[in-house]
Amino acid sequence: MSLTLQQIDEMLASAPGFRVVGPIQIDESGVDPIGLRQLNLDLMDATVPGINNVTVHVRPYAFMAWAWWKAGIVATENGEIQPQKMRDLVMRYEAMYAWAHSLAEHPLRGVGVIRRYLPLKGSEEAFIFTGEKWETLKGRMTSLMAPTEYGPSIKALRWLAPSDGGTFRRSLEVESAVMAIEKIVAEHVPQSLLALKAPAATWEDVFPFAEYLHITKPTREERDAFRFLFYEAGAKPQAPREIQRRMATIDLLRGIFSKEGYPIDLPTVRRRLATGWLPADWQDHKSDIQTSSVLLSILQARQLQRLAIESMMMWVERSLATEVAKAQPTEDLAAAADAAAKKADPLVLATLRVGEYMDAVEKLGAEVGWPSAASDPETDVVGLMTRIYAAQRKDIFVLPGLCLRAFAVVRAVTKGVREMEIPEIVGKSLDARLDRFPMGAMSKRIDAVADKSLMYLWRDVIEHWIIAQHVHWSAVRGVDGKKRLRIGLEGDGWIRVRPKPSSGFNATPDRLFTLLSLGTECGLFTSTEDKGTTCFGVTT
């Protein structure tokens, strides 16, 4: 039987002595193997605060505000104002809501648990919301208030505020939205389902939750309340900074859509953001919109930087064997990367030094300047990411050429941003968190070897940008007992320490889709479907 290190330690502590044990069981982990992700998340927090990549609908905000309000009312009427009673009621309302949407074939996240424990459509069975089965379901179901779901955003957007004993209370600004839901529930949902006494419910009893409170169909009151907390409150003089910043980002996007004059897809939106575009009437003024514009430009370049470095890590892993006898020194890997880059990128073939290549890429955007050139055909940030994704799946041999071009584009964007009059927060985004290898640090390393050959840069990329960063973060995070290390040093070279190399890397979603989805539901944007692609525009 395989044992974990913790199990072996506990066994020896209780009864010291020799044992014959099976292979040690260590789970592999490492979503962020080079430690680059947090800086990307910081940039997302700075430009689109208060949401995450899950928060795509308005209704969950209003429903959870209603659920906590209703739980408080029910508990008060029954003289049972106890945090545990209220939490149980809220979990019951959530479970019924998720159950109804599963029955309506519009399942919420975590639907597998709901379908495992609750009766399916057509069943005559009733589920009793008390006892062992209910306690098991509560422990396993995905709550809308969970940290990975709507919970942080519901609190950040001030729909709910913490109260005593781990409970919540709804804010005054959302009263009309809560009352709109209460009216619907009072008319269509059996009131026994909401009572303090645990009910026995059939699928037909809970189905009205999806029929009349569908997650994609908020009422006007819900949309108005959400739009105020999400956007309009940012115009108030004393509005918190995160609301002002979110409003500035939304205004920037509305400006982009107005300039286009028709709905555009997400890649096109990201291309516009990568250029640091500003509405004409804001270009000569320091403002939150200007700050959001530059930060979003940096974010697009940072997404490219991280993807390129992680993709080169995948290339290194796949170049290595697991056998010690086949260990490869850095020089061999660097030579292979240099040869591959020369075949994939004519600019590499035409230059001898690091600085020559970097300057050549920078000159490709000289006519429009940087970061404006970040959407030009040969220096397109979004296009490069798309090509890197394709190379990961189809032809990793071209990755070094694509990644080197990506490094050069990121350096050019960094230089261009530094030459602008930028707020302090923008400068920090280029240089903060040195252990996360920010764009500024990467650019400095490139410039420090400008007179060296590209082979010298490849050695630095492999040993320092990838392996040193990877080993550092594997050690820092190694306290959880999981196997994170992917590359090891044996003798005179490197080997892969996992049986299988990484299968590929993706950029962390940048919250743009959730921002536009929420904005569309509350009336700030419009959306259309064009051949299966969602395009967004601005309301008139």
C-alpha positions in Angstrom: 0.0 0.0 0.0 1.3 3.5 -0.9 1.8 5.8 2.0 2.2 9.6 2.3 5.2 11.0 4.2 2.7 12.3 6.8 1.3 8.8 7.3 4.8 7.3 7.7 5.8 10.0 10.2 2.6 9.3 12.3 3.1 5.6 12.2 6.7 5.8 13.4 5.9 8.4 16.1 3.2 6.1 17.6 5.3 2.9 17.4 9.0 3.4 16.5 10.8 0.7 14.6 11.6 -0.7 11.2 8.9 -1.2 8.7 8.5 -2.5 5.2 6.5 0.1 3.3 5.3 0.6 -0.2 6.3 3.5 -2.5 5.8 6.9 -1.1 2.7 8.6 -2.4 3.3 12.2 -3.3 0.7 14.1 -5.3 2.0 16.2 -8.1 1.1 19.9 -8.2 2.2 23.1 -9.7 -0.4 25.2 -11.6 2.1 28.2 -11.4 5.5 26.5 -11.6 7.6 29.6 -12.1 5.7 31.8 -9.6 4.6 34.4 -12.2 0.8 34.3 -11.8 0.4 36.6 -8.7 1.6 39.7 -10.6 -0.9 39.1 -13.3 -3.6 38.8 -10.6 -2.4 42.1 -9.0 -2.8 43.9 -12.4 -6.3 42.4 -12.7 -7.2 43.7 -9.2 -5.8 47.1 -10.1 -7.9 47.4 -13.2 -11.0 45.3 -12.6 -11.4 45.0 -8.8 -14.3 43.3 -7.1 -15.0 40.5 -9.5 -13.3 37.2 -10.6 -13.5 34.9 -13.6 -16.6 33.1 -12.3 -18.9 36.1 -11.7 -20.8 36.3 -15.0 -24.4 36.9 -13.8 -26.1 39.6 -11.8 -28.8 37.3 -10.2 -26.5 35.4 -7.8 -25.7 38.8 -6.1 -29.3 39.5 -5.5 -30.3 36.0 -4.7 -27.7 35.7 -1.9 -28.6 39.1 -0.5 -32.3 37.9 -0.5 -31.3 34.5 1.1 -29.5 36.1 4.0 -32.2 38.7 4.5 -34.9 36.0 4.4 -33.0 33.8 6.8 -32.8 36.7 9.2 -36.6 37.3 8.9 -37.5 33.6 9.4 -35.1 33.2 12.3 -36.4 36.4 14.0 -40.1 35.4 13.6 -39.4 32.1 15.2 -37.2 33.5 18.0 -34.2 31.5 16.8 -31.7 34.3 16.0 -28.7 31.9 16.0 -25.9 32.1 13.5 -26.0 28.3 12.9 -29.7 28.3 12.2 -29.3 31.2 9.8 -26.4 29.6 8.0 -28.4 26.3 7.6 -31.4 28.2 6.2 -29.2 30.0 3.6 -27.6 26.7 2.6 -31.0 25.2 2.2 -32.2 28.1 -0.1 -28.9 27.8 -2.1 -29.3 24.0 -2.5 -32.9 24.4 -3.7 -31.8 27.1 -6.2 -29.0 24.9 -7.5 -31.3 21.9 -7.6 -33.9 23.8 -9.6 -31.4 25.0 -12.2 -30.1 21.5 -12.5 -33.6 20.3 -13.2 -34.1 23.1 -15.7 -31.0 22.0 -17.7 -29.1 25.2 -16.8 -26.9 23.8 -14.1 -24.7 25.9 -11.8 -21.1 25.1 -10.9 -20.8 22.0 -8.8 -23.9 20.3 -10.4 -22.3 16.8 -10.0 -22.9 16.9 -6.2 -26.4 18.3 -6.6 -27.4 15.5 -9.0 -25.8 12.8 -6.8 -27.8 13.7 -3.7 -31.0 15.3 -4.8 -33.9 13.6 -6.8 -33.9 13.9 -10.5 -36.8 15.3 -12.6 -39.7 12.8 -12.7 -38.7 11.2 -9.4 -41.4 10.7 -6.7 -38.8 10.9 -4.0 -38.8 13.8 -1.5 -35.6 15.1 0.0 -35.6 16.0 3.7 -33.4 19.0 4.5 -32.2 17.6 7.8 -30.2 14.6 9.0 -27.1 12.9 7.8 -27.8 13.1 4.1 -28.4 16.9 4.3 -25.3 17.4 6.4 -23.2 15.5 3.8 -24.7 17.6 1.0 -24.0 20.8 2.8 -20.3 19.8 3.2 -19.9 18.9 -0.5 -22.1 21.4 -2.4 -20.5 24.4 -4.1 -21.8 27.5 -2.3 -22.2 30.7 -4.2 -20.5 32.3 -1.2 -17.4 30.2 -1.6 -14.0 32.0 -2.1 -13.7 30.5 -5.6 -17.3 31.6 -6.5 -19.3 34.8 -6.1 -18.6 35.1 -2.3 -15.7 37.6 -2.5 -17.4 39.7 -5.1 -20.7 39.8 -3.3 -18.9 41.3 -0.4 -16.6 43.5 -2.4 -19.5 45.0 -4.3 -21.3 45.6 -1.0 -24.3 43.5 -1.6 -23.7 41.8 1.8 -21.8 43.0 4.8 -20.4 40.7 7.6 -22.5 40.5 10.7 -22.3 38.5 14.0 -21.3 34.9 14.2 -20.3 34.5 10.6 -23.6 35.8 9.2 -24.3 38.5 6.7 -26.8 41.4 6.3 -27.9 43.0 3.0 -26.9 46.6 2.3 -29.4 49.4 2.0 -28.6 50.0 -1.6 -29.9 46.5 -2.6 -33.3 46.7 -0.8 -35.3 47.1 -3.9 -33.6 44.1 -5.6 -34.2 41.9 -2.5 -37.8 42.9 -2.4 -38.2 42.1 -6.1 -37.0 38.6 -5.4 -39.1 38.3 -2.3 -42.2 39.2 -4.3 -41.5 36.5 -6.9 -40.8 33.9 -4.2 -43.9 34.8 -2.3 -46.1 34.3 -5.4 -44.5 31.1 -6.8 -42.5 29.1 -4.2 -44.2 27.0 -1.6 -43.6 28.9 1.7 -43.0 25.7 3.6 -39.7 25.4 1.8 -38.5 28.6 3.5 -39.8 27.9 7.0 -37.5 27.2 10.0 -38.7 23.7 10.2 -36.8 21.5 7.7 -39.2 20.5 4.8 -39.4 17.4 2.7 -39.3 18.8 -0.9 -39.9 17.2 -4.3 -38.4 18.3 -7.5 -41.7 19.9 -8.5 -41.7 22.0 -5.3 -38.3 23.6 -6.0 -38.7 24.0 -9.8 -40.2 27.5 -9.5 -36.8 28.7 -8.3 -35.5 28.2 -11.9 -38.7 28.9 -13.7 -39.3 32.4 -12.1 -35.8 33.2 -10.8 -33.7 32.0 -13.7 -30.0 32.9 -13.2 -29.8 34.7 -16.6 -33.0 36.9 -16.1 -32.6 39.5 -13.4 -35.4 41.9 -12.7 -35.1 45.6 -13.5 -34.6 46.3 -9.7 -31.7 43.8 -9.6 -30.1 45.3 -12.7 -30.4 48.9 -11.4 -29.0 48.0 -8.0 -26.1 46.1 -9.6 -25.3 48.9 -12.0 -25.2 51.4 -9.2 -22.8 49.4 -7.0 -20.8 48.2 -10.0 -20.4 51.5 -11.8 -22.5 54.5 -11.0 -21.3 54.8 -7.4 -17.8 55.5 -8.7 -19.0 59.0 -9.7 -19.5 60.0 -6.1 -16.8 62.3 -4.7 -16.0 60.0 -1.7 -16.3 56.8 -3.6 -13.8 54.1 -2.6 -10.8 53.8 -4.9 -11.7 50.4 -6.2 -15.1 51.6 -7.4 -13.5 54.6 -9.1 -10.9 52.4 -10.8 -13.6 49.9 -12.0 -15.7 52.8 -13.3 -12.6 54.2 -15.2 -12.0 50.8 -16.8 -15.6 50.5 -17.9 -15.5 54.1 -19.3 -12.4 53.1 -21.2 -14.1 50.1 -22.7 -17.2 52.1 -23.6 -14.9 54.5 -25.4 -13.3 51.7 -27.3 -16.7 50.4 -28.4 -17.9 53.8 -29.4 -14.8 54.3 -31.5 -15.3 51.0 -33.3 -19.0 51.8 -33.9 -20.0 48.1 -33.9 -19.7 45.1 -31.6 -16.3 43.5 -31.5 -15.0 40.2 -30.0 -12.7 39.7 -27.0 -9.5 39.3 -29.0 -10.1 42.6 -30.7 -10.9 44.3 -27.4 -7.6 43.0 -25.9 -5.7 44.3 -29.0 -7.1 47.8 -28.4 -6.2 47.5 -24.7 -2.7 46.4 -25.5 -2.0 49.6 -27.4 -2.8 51.8 -24.4 -5.5 53.6 -26.4 -7.2 56.5 -24.8 -10.3 58.5 -25.8 -9.3 61.7 -27.6 -10.7 64.0 -24.9 -8.7 62.2 -22.2 -5.3 62.1 -23.9 -4.1 65.4 -22.4 -5.3 64.8 -18.9 -4.1 62.7 -16.0 -7.0 60.7 -14.9 -8.2 57.3 -13.6 -9.0 56.4 -17.2 -5.4 57.1 -18.3 -4.2 54.9 -15.4 -6.5 52.1 -16.3 -5.5 52.4 -20.0 -1.7 52.0 -19.2 -2.3 49.3 -16.6 -4.4 47.3 -19.0 -1.7 47.7 -21.7 0.8 46.3 -19.2 -1.5 43.5 -18.3 -1.8 42.3 -21.9 2.0 42.4 -22.3 2.5 40.6 -18.9 0.1 37.9 -20.0 2.3 37.4 -23.1 5.5 37.4 -21.0 4.2 34.8 -18.6 2.9 32.6 -21.3 6.2 32.8 -23.3 8.3 31.9 -20.2 6.1 29.0 -19.2 6.0 27.7 -22.8 9.8 27.7 -22.9 9.7 25.7 -19.7 7.5 23.2 -21.5 10.0 23.2 -24.3 12.9 22.5 -21.9 11.0 19.7 -20.2 10.2 18.0 -23.5 13.9 18.4 -24.5 15.0 16.5 -21.4 15.0 12.8 -20.5 14.4 11.2 -17.1 17.6 9.1 -17.3 20.7 10.4 -15.6 22.9 9.1 -18.4 21.0 11.4 -20.8 21.3 14.6 -18.7 21.8 17.7 -20.9 24.0 20.8 -19.9 22.6 24.3 -20.3 24.8 24.9 -23.4 23.2 22.1 -25.3 19.7 23.3 -24.5 20.7 26.9 -25.4 22.2 25.8 -28.7 19.0 23.9 -29.6 16.8 26.9 -28.7 19.0 29.2 -30.7 18.9 26.9 -33.7 15.1 26.5 -33.5 14.6 30.3 -33.2 16.8 30.9 -36.3 14.6 28.6 -38.3 11.4 30.2 -37.1 12.2 33.9 -37.1 14.1 35.5 -40.0 15.1 38.4 -37.7 17.0 36.0 -35.5 18.9 34.7 -38.4 19.8 38.3 -39.5 21.2 39.4 -36.1 24.2 38.3 -34.1 23.8 40.1 -30.8 20.9 40.3 -28.2 20.7 44.1 -28.6 20.5 43.9 -32.4 17.6 41.5 -32.3 15.7 43.5 -29.6 16.3 46.8 -31.5 15.1 45.2 -34.7 11.8 44.1 -33.1 11.4 47.5 -31.5 11.9 49.2 -34.9 9.0 47.2 -36.3 6.8 49.5 -34.2 8.7 52.7 -34.7 6.1 54.3 -37.0 3.3 54.2 -34.4 5.4 53.9 -31.2 5.1 51.7 -28.2 2.9 50.4 -26.7 0.7 51.4 -29.7 2.5 48.9 -31.8 1.4 46.0 -29.6 -1.5 45.3 -32.1 0.5 45.6 -35.3 0.7 42.4 -37.4 4.4 41.5 -36.5 4.2 42.7 -32.9 0.7 41.7 -32.0 0.5 40.7 -28.4 -2.8 38.8 -28.8 -1.7 37.2 -32.0 1.6 36.0 -30.5 -0.3 34.4 -27.6 -2.6 32.6 -30.1 0.4 31.3 -32.1 2.2 30.1 -28.9 -1.0 28.2 -27.9 -1.0 26.6 -31.3 2.7 25.7 -31.1 2.2 24.0 -27.7 -0.3 21.6 -29.3 1.1 21.1 -32.8 4.8 22.0 -33.2 6.9 22.8 -30.1 10.0 23.2 -32.3 8.8 26.7 -33.3 8.3 27.8 -29.6 11.8 29.3 -29.1 11.3 31.7 -32.1 7.8 32.7 -31.0 8.9 33.2 -27.3 12.0 35.2 -28.2 9.8 37.5 -30.3 7.4 37.7 -27.3 10.3 38.7 -25.0 11.3 41.5 -27.4 7.8 42.8 -27.7 7.4 42.9 -23.9 10.7 44.7 -23.6 9.5 47.3 -26.2 6.2 47.8 -24.4 8.1 48.3 -21.1 10.4 50.9 -22.7 7.4 52.7 -24.3 5.5 52.8 -21.0 8.5 54.2 -19.1 8.8 57.0 -21.6 5.2 58.1 -20.8 4.2 60.4 -17.9 2.8 57.6 -15.8 1.3 57.6 -12.3 3.3 55.9 -9.5 1.0 52.8 -9.4 1.9 52.1 -13.1 5.6 52.3 -12.4 5.2 49.8 -9.5 3.5 47.4 -11.9 6.6 47.2 -14.0 9.0 46.7 -11.2 7.2 45.4 -8.1 7.5 41.8 -6.7 11.0 41.1 -8.0 10.5 37.4 -7.0 7.7 37.2 -9.6 10.1 38.4 -12.4 8.2 41.5 -13.5 8.5 43.1 -17.0 11.0 45.6 -15.7 13.3 43.0 -14.3 13.2 41.0 -17.5 14.0 44.0 -19.6 17.0 44.9 -17.4 18.3 41.4 -17.8 18.0 41.6 -21.6 19.6 45.0 -21.7 22.5 43.8 -19.5 23.5 41.3 -22.1 22.8 43.5 -25.2 26.3 43.0 -26.6 26.3 39.3 -26.0 25.3 36.6 -28.5 21.8 35.2 -28.5 23.2 32.0 -27.2 24.2 33.9 -24.0 20.6 35.1 -23.6 19.2 31.6 -24.1 21.5 30.3 -21.3 20.2 33.0 -19.0 16.6 32.2 -20.0 17.0 28.5 -19.3 19.0 28.8 -16.1 17.6 31.9 -14.4 14.2 32.8 -15.9 13.0 29.2 -15.9 15.0 26.7 -13.7 16.1 29.1 -10.9 12.6 30.6 -10.7 11.0 27.1 -10.7 13.3 25.7 -8.1 12.8 28.7 -5.8 9.0 28.5 -6.0 9.0 24.7 -5.7 11.0 25.1 -2.4 8.8 27.9 -1.1 5.6 26.0 -1.7 7.0 22.6 -0.8 5.8 22.7 2.8 2.5 21.1 1.7 4.2 17.8 0.9 3.3 17.9 -2.8 5.7 17.2 -5.6 6.3 20.4 -7.4 9.8 20.1 -8.9 9.9 19.2 -12.6 13.5 19.7 -13.5 16.6 18.5 -11.6 20.4 18.7 -11.8 22.2 15.4 -12.2 26.0 15.3 -12.8 26.8 17.8 -15.6 23.3 18.3 -16.8 19.6 18.6 -16.4 17.0 15.9 -16.3 13.2 15.8 -16.1 12.2 14.5 -12.7 8.6 13.7 -13.7 7.6 10.8 -15.9 5.6 13.1 -18.2 6.4 16.7 -19.2 4.0 19.5 -18.8 1.2 19.3 -21.4 0.9 23.0 -21.9 0.2 26.4 -20.3 -2.6 28.9 -20.6 -2.8 32.5 -19.5 -5.0 33.2 -16.4 -8.3 34.7 -17.7 -8.1 38.5 -17.3 -11.7 39.0 -16.0 -12.6 40.9 -19.2 -15.3 38.5 -20.2 -16.9 38.6 -16.7 -16.7 42.4 -16.6 -18.5 42.6 -20.0 -21.0 39.9 -19.2 -22.0 41.6 -15.9 -22.0 45.0 -17.7 -24.3 43.6 -20.4 -26.8 42.2 -17.9 -27.0 45.5 -16.0 -27.3 47.6 -19.2 -23.8 49.1 -19.6 -22.9 47.1 -22.7 -24.7 45.1 -25.4 -23.7 41.7 -26.7 -24.5 39.8 -29.9 -23.6 36.3 -31.3 -21.7 36.2 -34.6 -21.1 32.7 -35.9 -20.7 31.3 -32.3 -18.5 34.2 -31.2 -19.8 36.7 -28.6 -19.2 40.3 -29.6 -19.7 43.3 -27.3 -20.7 46.9 -27.9 -21.9 49.9 -26.0 -25.4 51.0 -25.2 -26.6 54.2 -26.7 
